[in-house]
Amino acid sequence: MSAPRRYAEGTTVTVESSRGEISGILAKHGVQRMGWTTEPEQDVLMFELGGGSYRFNIIRPTAQSLWERWKADGRSTAYLPTDAQVQAEWRRRWRANVLLLKAKLEFIASGDTTLDRELLPYRVLKNGATIEETMLSGGLPMLTAGAR
């Protein structure tokens, strides 16, 4: 049995096009301040909305990380992925983030949910870490007590 196809698998949409689409989606929803950084291991999107600052990290795949994902999915792992396969996964991750942000912001705009409910993990705290990063490091013990 093969693993189910992941969203945007096989996309040819460039990372630059996806980045531009995200910028447009954010502007449509009232974001006036946003920025991007590109680092060897990830791209980072930062923006302000509703009085808060938010940060999304889009992790750049490596041949090793993609191989491990394939192994977990039960795919053939006889060889490490090629550079072309790693780049395809990078494009897929960007497309998935376009979908994620668009869906969350549209749902918020419709009044069916709230900004905090949808984007709280990405909220940047005064120390520069996101709430998600702080929870994962054990920095919010009242929220992580008993979590495994």
Phi and psi in degrees as GROMACS dihedral restraints (atoms count N, CA, C in turn):
[ dihedral_restraints ]
;  ai    aj    ak    al  type     phi  dphi    fc
    3     4     5     6     1   -91.2    20    10
    4     5     6     7     1   157.9    20    10
    6     7     8     9     1   -68.1    20    10
    7     8     9    10     1   146.3    20    10
    9    10    11    12     1   -63.6    20    10
   10    11    12    13     1   149.0    20    10
   12    13    14    15     1   -65.1    20    10
   13    14    15    16     1   135.3    20    10
   15    16    17    18     1   -87.3    20    10
   16    17    18    19     1   153.2    20    10
   18    19    20    21     1   -53.1    20    10
   19    20    21    22     1   132.6    20    10
   21    22    23    24     1    66.9    20    10
   22    23    24    25     1    15.6    20    10
   24    25    26    27     1   -63.8    20    10
   25    26    27    28     1   129.8    20    10
   27    28    29    30     1    88.8    20    10
   28    29    30    31     1     4.8    20    10
   30    31    32    33     1   -62.7    20    10
   31    32    33    34     1   147.6    20    10
   33    34    35    36     1  -109.5    20    10
   34    35    36    37     1     2.3    20    10
   36    37    38    39     1   -66.4    20    10
   37    38    39    40     1   129.8    20    10
   39    40    41    42     1   -72.5    20    10
   40    41    42    43     1   157.1    20    10
   42    43    44    45     1   -58.5    20    10
   43    44    45    46     1   -40.0    20    10
   45    46    47    48     1   -62.2    20    10
   46    47    48    49     1   -40.1    20    10
   48    49    50    51     1   -65.6    20    10
   49    50    51    52     1   -41.9    20    10
   51    52    53    54     1   -64.3    20    10
   52    53    54    55     1   -40.7    20    10
   54    55    56    57     1   -61.9    20    10
   55    56    57    58     1   -43.6    20    10
   57    58    59    60     1   -63.2    20    10
   58    59    60    61     1   -39.2    20    10
   60    61    62    63     1   -64.5    20    10
   61    62    63    64     1   -42.6    20    10
   63    64    65    66     1   -61.8    20    10
   64    65    66    67     1   -42.7    20    10
   66    67    68    69     1   -58.6    20    10
   67    68    69    70     1   -42.4    20    10
   69    70    71    72     1   -65.6    20    10
   70    71    72    73     1   -41.6    20    10
   72    73    74    75     1   -62.0    20    10
   73    74    75    76     1   -45.6    20    10
   75    76    77    78     1   -62.7    20    10
   76    77    78    79     1   -43.7    20    10
   78    79    80    81     1   -61.7    20    10
   79    80    81    82     1   -41.5    20    10
   81    82    83    84     1   -58.5    20    10
   82    83    84    85     1   -31.8    20    10
   84    85    86    87     1   -98.0    20    10
   85    86    87    88     1    18.4    20    10
   87    88    89    90     1    91.9    20    10
   88    89    90    91     1     6.5    20    10
   90    91    92    93     1   -75.7    20    10
   91    92    93    94     1   121.5    20    10
   93    94    95    96     1  -105.2    20    10
   94    95    96    97     1   -22.1    20    10
   96    97    98    99     1  -118.2    20    10
   97    98    99   100     1   121.6    20    10
   99   100   101   102     1  -150.9    20    10
  100   101   102   103     1   156.6    20    10
  102   103   104   105     1  -156.6    20    10
  103   104   105   106     1   159.1    20    10
  105   106   107   108     1  -126.3    20    10
  106   107   108   109     1   145.1    20    10
  108   109   110   111     1  -129.2    20    10
  109   110   111   112     1   149.3    20    10
  111   112   113   114     1  -118.4    20    10
  112   113   114   115     1   124.8    20    10
  114   115   116   117     1  -124.4    20    10
  115   116   117   118     1   163.4    20    10
  117   118   119   120     1   -57.2    20    10
  118   119   120   121     1   -36.8    20    10
  120   121   122   123     1   -98.4    20    10
  121   122   123   124     1    -7.8    20    10
  123   124   125   126     1  -170.2    20    10
  124   125   126   127     1   163.6    20    10
  126   127   128   129     1  -108.5    20    10
  127   128   129   130     1   148.3    20    10
  129   130   131   132     1  -126.7    20    10
  130   131   132   133     1   129.0    20    10
  132   133   134   135     1  -106.3    20    10
  133   134   135   136     1   129.3    20    10
  135   136   137   138     1  -124.9    20    10
  136   137   138   139     1   139.5    20    10
  138   139   140   141     1  -155.5    20    10
  139   140   141   142     1   162.9    20    10
  141   142   143   144     1  -115.2    20    10
  142   143   144   145     1   136.4    20    10
  144   145   146   147     1  -155.0    20    10
  145   146   147   148     1   134.5    20    10
  147   148   149   150     1    57.7    20    10
  148   149   150   151     1    32.0    20    10
  150   151   152   153     1    85.0    20    10
  151   152   153   154     1     2.1    20    10
  153   154   155   156     1  -122.2    20    10
  154   155   156   157     1   160.2    20    10
  156   157   158   159     1  -106.7    20    10
  157   158   159   160     1   141.1    20    10
  159   160   161   162     1  -131.6    20    10
  160   161   162   163     1   150.0    20    10
  162   163   164   165     1  -139.4    20    10
  163   164   165   166     1   127.0    20    10
  165   166   167   168     1  -111.5    20    10
  166   167   168   169     1   130.3    20    10
  168   169   170   171     1  -105.0    20    10
  169   170   171   172     1   123.9    20    10
  171   172   173   174     1  -106.6    20    10
  172   173   174   175     1   103.7    20    10
  174   175   176   177     1   -73.1    20    10
  175   176   177   178     1   127.6    20    10
  177   178   179   180     1   -76.6    20    10
  178   179   180   181     1   126.1    20    10
  180   181   182   183     1   -72.0    20    10
  181   182   183   184     1   154.2    20    10
  183   184   185   186     1  -120.4    20    10
  184   185   186   187     1   166.0    20    10
  186   187   188   189     1   -58.3    20    10
  187   188   189   190     1   -40.6    20    10
  189   190   191   192     1   -65.8    20    10
  190   191   192   193     1   -46.8    20    10
  192   193   194   195     1   -65.6    20    10
  193   194   195   196     1   -36.8    20    10
  195   196   197   198     1   -68.8    20    10
  196   197   198   199     1   -40.4    20    10
  198   199   200   201     1   -59.5    20    10
  199   200   201   202     1   -43.8    20    10
  201   202   203   204     1   -63.7    20    10
  202   203   204   205     1   -37.9    20    10
  204   205   206   207     1   -64.4    20    10
  205   206   207   208     1   -44.6    20    10
  207   208   209   210     1   -59.9    20    10
  208   209   210   211     1   -43.5    20    10
  210   211   212   213     1   -61.0    20    10
  211   212   213   214     1   -45.3    20    10
  213   214   215   216     1   -63.3    20    10
  214   215   216   217     1   -32.5    20    10
  216   217   218   219     1   -82.0    20    10
  217   218   219   220     1    -5.1    20    10
  219   220   221   222     1    81.6    20    10
  220   221   222   223     1    18.2    20    10
  222   223   224   225     1   -85.1    20    10
  223   224   225   226     1   169.7    20    10
  225   226   227   228     1   -63.8    20    10
  226   227   228   229     1   131.2    20    10
  228   229   230   231     1  -127.8    20    10
  229   230   231   232     1    29.8    20    10
  231   232   233   234     1   -67.1    20    10
  232   233   234   235     1   -29.3    20    10
  234   235   236   237     1  -132.4    20    10
  235   236   237   238     1   151.0    20    10
  237   238   239   240     1   -67.0    20    10
  238   239   240   241     1   148.4    20    10
  240   241   242   243     1   -60.4    20    10
  241   242   243   244     1   150.6    20    10
  243   244   245   246     1   -77.3    20    10
  244   245   246   247     1   167.0    20    10
  246   247   248   249     1   -58.1    20    10
  247   248   249   250     1   -39.1    20    10
  249   250   251   252     1   -62.9    20    10
  250   251   252   253     1   -38.2    20    10
  252   253   254   255     1   -69.7    20    10
  253   254   255   256     1   -37.0    20    10
  255   256   257   258     1   -65.7    20    10
  256   257   258   259     1   -42.9    20    10
  258   259   260   261     1   -65.0    20    10
  259   260   261   262     1   -36.0    20    10
  261   262   263   264     1   -63.5    20    10
  262   263   264   265     1   -40.2    20    10
  264   265   266   267     1   -66.6    20    10
  265   266   267   268     1   -36.7    20    10
  267   268   269   270     1   -61.9    20    10
  268   269   270   271     1   -45.2    20    10
  270   271   272   273     1   -63.0    20    10
  271   272   273   274     1   -40.8    20    10
  273   274   275   276     1   -62.0    20    10
  274   275   276   277     1   -42.9    20    10
  276   277   278   279     1   -62.0    20    10
  277   278   279   280     1   -39.5    20    10
  279   280   281   282     1   -64.3    20    10
  280   281   282   283     1   -43.8    20    10
  282   283   284   285     1   -61.8    20    10
  283   284   285   286     1   -40.4    20    10
  285   286   287   288     1   -63.1    20    10
  286   287   288   289     1   -37.0    20    10
  288   289   290   291     1   -71.1    20    10
  289   290   291   292     1   -32.4    20    10
  291   292   293   294     1   -59.6    20    10
  292   293   294   295     1   -49.8    20    10
  294   295   296   297     1   -60.1    20    10
  295   296   297   298     1   -46.5    20    10
  297   298   299   300     1   -57.6    20    10
  298   299   300   301     1   -53.1    20    10
  300   301   302   303     1   -65.8    20    10
  301   302   303   304     1   -42.5    20    10
  303   304   305   306     1   -60.8    20    10
  304   305   306   307     1   -47.0    20    10
  306   307   308   309     1   -62.4    20    10
  307   308   309   310     1   -47.3    20    10
  309   310   311   312     1   -62.5    20    10
  310   311   312   313     1   -45.8    20    10
  312   313   314   315     1   -69.4    20    10
  313   314   315   316     1   -36.1    20    10
  315   316   317   318     1   -66.3    20    10
  316   317   318   319     1   -41.0    20    10
  318   319   320   321     1   -64.9    20    10
  319   320   321   322     1   -39.8    20    10
  321   322   323   324     1   -64.7    20    10
  322   323   324   325     1   -47.4    20    10
  324   325   326   327     1   -61.9    20    10
  325   326   327   328     1   -31.1    20    10
  327   328   329   330     1   -75.1    20    10
  328   329   330   331     1   -11.7    20    10
  330   331   332   333     1    85.5    20    10
  331   332   333   334     1     5.5    20    10
  333   334   335   336     1   -80.6    20    10
  334   335   336   337     1   -12.5    20    10
  336   337   338   339     1  -154.1    20    10
  337   338   339   340     1  -177.6    20    10
  339   340   341   342     1  -119.0    20    10
  340   341   342   343     1   160.9    20    10
  342   343   344   345     1   -57.6    20    10
  343   344   345   346     1   -46.1    20    10
  345   346   347   348     1   -62.9    20    10
  346   347   348   349     1   -42.6    20    10
  348   349   350   351     1   -62.3    20    10
  349   350   351   352     1   -38.2    20    10
  351   352   353   354     1   -88.3    20    10
  352   353   354   355     1   -32.7    20    10
  354   355   356   357     1  -119.1    20    10
  355   356   357   358     1     4.9    20    10
  357   358   359   360     1   -53.5    20    10
  358   359   360   361     1   -42.4    20    10
  360   361   362   363     1   -59.8    20    10
  361   362   363   364     1   -26.0    20    10
  363   364   365   366     1   -92.1    20    10
  364   365   366   367     1    -4.1    20    10
  366   367   368   369     1   -65.9    20    10
  367   368   369   370     1   132.8    20    10
  369   370   371   372     1   -90.1    20    10
  370   371   372   373     1   128.5    20    10
  372   373   374   375     1   -87.0    20    10
  373   374   375   376     1   171.3    20    10
  375   376   377   378     1   -58.6    20    10
  376   377   378   379     1   -27.4    20    10
  378   379   380   381     1   -82.8    20    10
  379   380   381   382     1     0.0    20    10
  381   382   383   384     1    93.3    20    10
  382   383   384   385     1   -10.6    20    10
  384   385   386   387     1   -89.1    20    10
  385   386   387   388     1   153.8    20    10
  387   388   389   390     1   -81.7    20    10
  388   389   390   391     1   165.8    20    10
  390   391   392   393     1   -61.9    20    10
  391   392   393   394     1   -41.1    20    10
  393   394   395   396     1   -59.4    20    10
  394   395   396   397     1   -47.8    20    10
  396   397   398   399     1   -60.8    20    10
  397   398   399   400     1   -40.6    20    10
  399   400   401   402     1   -66.2    20    10
  400   401   402   403     1   -42.0    20    10
  402   403   404   405     1   -63.8    20    10
  403   404   405   406     1   -44.4    20    10
  405   406   407   408     1   -65.0    20    10
  406   407   408   409     1   -27.9    20    10
  408   409   410   411     1   -86.7    20    10
  409   410   411   412     1    -0.6    20    10
  411   412   413   414     1    84.2    20    10
  412   413   414   415     1    12.8    20    10
  414   415   416   417     1   -77.8    20    10
  415   416   417   418     1    -8.8    20    10
  417   418   419   420     1  -123.6    20    10
  418   419   420   421     1    73.5    20    10
  420   421   422   423     1   -58.9    20    10
  421   422   423   424     1   -30.4    20    10
  423   424   425   426     1   -69.4    20    10
  424   425   426   427     1   -19.5    20    10
  426   427   428   429     1   -97.8    20    10
  427   428   429   430     1   -18.8    20    10
  429   430   431   432     1  -110.0    20    10
  430   431   432   433     1    -1.1    20    10
  432   433   434   435     1   -59.6    20    10
  433   434   435   436     1   127.3    20    10
  435   436   437   438     1    82.6    20    10
  436   437   438   439     1    -7.5    20    10
  438   439   440   441     1   -72.8    20    10
  439   440   441   442     1   145.7    20    10
